Amino acid sequence: MSPEPPRILLVDSYDSFTYNLAALCRQAIPNCYVHIIKNDDIELKDLLLYLSYFSGVVIGPGPGSPNIPEDIGLVKDLWKVDDAHLLPVFGVCLGLQSLALEYGANLRRLSVVKHGHVSAVEHTGTDIFKGVGPVDAVRYHSLHVELSDAKNIEELASAHDEENGRVVMALRHRTRPFWAVQYHPESVLTRGGGIEVMLNFWRLARTWSSSRGRVTRPWDQKADAIFGVPWPYIRPLPSTPHINTPLSASTLKLSIPGLSAPDICEVLGVDDDSSPFVMLESAAHPGQFTIIGCLTSTSLRVTYTIGDSFVHLENGESCDQINLGSHDVWSWLTSFMNKRKVTDGSSEIPFWGGLIGYLSYELGTDSLRISTDRVCSQTRHPDVNLVFVERSIILDSTSGHVYVQSIMEDDDEWLTEMAEQLHSAARNYSTYSSYNTTPYSTKARPNTSTVILPDRDLYRSRINLAKEHLFAGESYELCLTANTRITLNDPLAPKASSTYSPSWQRYKHLRELNPAPHAAYLRLHPTTLLASSPERFLSYTRPPRTTYKLCPVKGTIRKGPRITRAVAEQALRGSRKEVAENLMIVDLIRHDMHGAVGENVEVKQFCTVEECKTVWQLVSVIEGQSADGTDETANHYANGALGWEVLRRSLPPGSMTGAPKKRSVEILQTLEDEERNVYSGVFGYWCAGGGGDWSVTIRSCFKYDDRYECDAHSWTKFNNPDFYPGVHEPEHWVIGAGGAITALSDPDAEWDEMLAKLQSVLRVFGAAVPRGH
């Protein structure tokens, strides 16, 4: 019988880089099993009974301090296990600090914190650095150890900071098999001290175990019941009844020069505010495809609110509550989509039909198992708000082609009629333009907008509180945001009897003022969302051989006459602060991706300056694929469900939280006075052919309007006594804005940055940031 592969126990202190470290273990110790536990999953007395199953322990990084029991959990006790249970241990960051403290070292704050910074590391060339050359290592820490009072601890490496002096970077215990590094060997930018050091740890661990005759116990059901399946592990999703006949997509490819996305929307009746409408628009480079839903009275709407045990399904003028049963909303939607698989669509376009809509920021925090003290409100936006699109029109801005398609059975007549309508609209376009030379203004009239900004002094004080959390080691970066509210007392519609959508006119103005590659007009009552996002979040291709791609944006500079590419490169790639912010999110996203698809994750692009219509931005690209072809072979992943799982694991977007994600979100809940709702969630689509594309909801505004909303028994628009056609109530819009707070942040500069982001959307309402702010 061949020997069983080694097993590594990885102790996670609620960090956002844990799966990166697990991947490094697997790279250094081929075929090993990595079992991951939280530092508070099990008590030491119980863990001691199982240590003999493992060849070694890796103590991962985490937020907080080794002096705080809630932060360090059982880790502090592992350094003092008796000889009968002793085994090799390797610590990272918090792990090093804990080891040093248990043997008498002192914990200090750095004068200048190192979050996402790369430092040259000098080492002894011995132990875990044997045969290792120059080391450039990524550091994420605000605390460090001083070894002057430590017993049996030997320093192996250090960094020399201009601001902090000499800082311990690695150490070992002189008599026990314990080694640790302060820097992050698993970071994408660590060079020389990553896999090399982990290989040396494994060499030393095997040598130590062999010299003492330590033999690991064979794995059995008893251990399996405690530690479960090792990583990498793809979460099983509920099985779905087999579909014998998938839906088929019928497509017409047209060439209609001069017909824009807004033109098509107006052909489809976007001006009727009472009807749902969805468009995902690529309004600027590098976007390519615009997706317009051709909704009908029977288009199925899906909404869900956190805390409910059911989803709302709306179809035509009926609305039902469907109990989730054993599902959560994520697995329920997976089951929903697996019953609606589509084949035979055009390979030239990314969307054949499927779900379009948004997911809230709070849906992501709920997935992190972070409780929210929600205030009961009659104007709460759904956390999931989607519509299943069966008919659609796709515009390819590169080729100029227009695709009309349907996944409804025997729908050729509609395809033909819609193609003719589009051709007719194109023929009449010049005539239409000639008699409509002075369209109604898309701005609110002067003095009709009331703008309520966040309180400046309060926001600045929250920035200082955020920085204190950073200095204490609680987080590396915090994305602090606040809401601005706009009330329009004179809505746009010129006549009560006319078919006119103020929100659509505002969207058209937004796309003119701030054209974006990831724009959207989503009217899914009670929510209307106008988005002009520069940031794609997650996209995934159709199976087979699905590629999952996350594209974080951190670092932006507005274009101007003097802002050439060279100037933008220097301002973004040349900025230590901007690169550090991007690096933190890249490492976080690698962790999210590893957690969903396993080991096959790669940074394809790091901190590349991309040109958009109005800005230059610093973009990185992380790609992943399932190593075993899970997305192709497993029935429950065959319709893009693994992409949905990547999305679930990646929310809320790391660029909108900070890292480590869970602790950062918890801190932000104490610094922000209200929920973000739609803002800083995601919007996009899940194609019934298996692909998907989601963008971060920023540079956006949204409003609540329940006049057309249904409840479980009736349609509100027919029963709501406050709804009277022709009577215009004030409109209430929300704009979220903020920025990433780091240890280097200046409160005044951060306030100004928040206002600059806010201004790009405020102008849509004919408003501006009031003087004095």
LINLIN-V203402 format. One record per run of one state. SS is the DSSP state (H for helix, E for strand, L for the rest). FROM is the first residue (numbers start at 1). TO is the last residue. If there is no record, write none. Layout:
ss=SS from=FROM to=TO
ss=SS from=FROM to=TO
This chain:
ss=L from=1 to=6
ss=E from=7 to=13
ss=L from=14 to=17
ss=H from=18 to=28
ss=L from=29 to=32
ss=E from=33 to=38
ss=L from=39 to=43
ss=H from=44 to=47
ss=L from=48 to=50
ss=H from=51 to=53
ss=L from=54 to=55
ss=E from=56 to=62
ss=L from=63 to=68
ss=H from=69 to=72
ss=L from=73 to=74
ss=H from=75 to=78
ss=L from=79 to=82
ss=H from=83 to=85
ss=L from=86 to=88
ss=E from=89 to=92
ss=L from=93 to=93
ss=H from=94 to=102
ss=L from=103 to=105
ss=E from=106 to=123
ss=L from=124 to=126
ss=H from=127 to=129
ss=L from=130 to=134
ss=E from=135 to=146
ss=L from=147 to=152
ss=E from=153 to=161
ss=L from=162 to=164
ss=E from=165 to=173
ss=L from=174 to=177
ss=E from=178 to=181
ss=L from=182 to=183
ss=E from=184 to=184
ss=L from=185 to=190
ss=E from=191 to=191
ss=L from=192 to=194
ss=H from=195 to=211
ss=L from=212 to=220
ss=H from=221 to=227
ss=L from=228 to=230
ss=E from=231 to=231
ss=L from=232 to=246
ss=E from=247 to=248
ss=L from=249 to=249
ss=E from=250 to=255
ss=L from=256 to=260
ss=H from=261 to=267
ss=L from=268 to=276
ss=E from=277 to=281
ss=L from=282 to=288
ss=E from=289 to=293
ss=L from=294 to=299
ss=E from=300 to=304
ss=L from=305 to=309
ss=E from=310 to=315
ss=L from=316 to=317
ss=E from=318 to=323
ss=L from=324 to=328
ss=H from=329 to=338
ss=L from=339 to=341
ss=E from=342 to=343
ss=L from=344 to=353
ss=E from=354 to=359
ss=L from=360 to=360
ss=H from=361 to=367
ss=L from=368 to=383
ss=E from=384 to=389
ss=L from=390 to=390
ss=E from=391 to=396
ss=L from=397 to=400
ss=E from=401 to=406
ss=L from=407 to=411
ss=H from=412 to=435
ss=L from=436 to=448
ss=E from=449 to=452
ss=L from=453 to=455
ss=H from=456 to=471
ss=L from=472 to=476
ss=E from=477 to=488
ss=L from=489 to=501
ss=H from=502 to=513
ss=L from=514 to=517
ss=E from=518 to=524
ss=L from=525 to=526
ss=E from=527 to=533
ss=L from=534 to=535
ss=E from=536 to=540
ss=L from=541 to=547
ss=E from=548 to=550
ss=L from=551 to=552
ss=E from=553 to=558
ss=L from=559 to=564
ss=H from=565 to=572
ss=L from=573 to=575
ss=H from=576 to=597
ss=L from=598 to=600
ss=E from=601 to=611
ss=L from=612 to=614
ss=E from=615 to=624
ss=L from=625 to=629
ss=H from=630 to=633
ss=L from=634 to=634
ss=H from=635 to=637
ss=L from=638 to=640
ss=H from=641 to=650
ss=L from=651 to=653
ss=H from=654 to=656
ss=L from=657 to=657
ss=E from=658 to=659
ss=L from=660 to=660
ss=H from=661 to=671
ss=L from=672 to=681
ss=E from=682 to=687
ss=L from=688 to=691
ss=E from=692 to=696
ss=L from=697 to=699
ss=E from=700 to=704
ss=L from=705 to=709
ss=E from=710 to=710
ss=L from=711 to=714
ss=E from=715 to=715
ss=H from=716 to=719
ss=L from=720 to=730
ss=E from=731 to=741
ss=L from=742 to=746
ss=H from=747 to=765
ss=L from=766 to=773
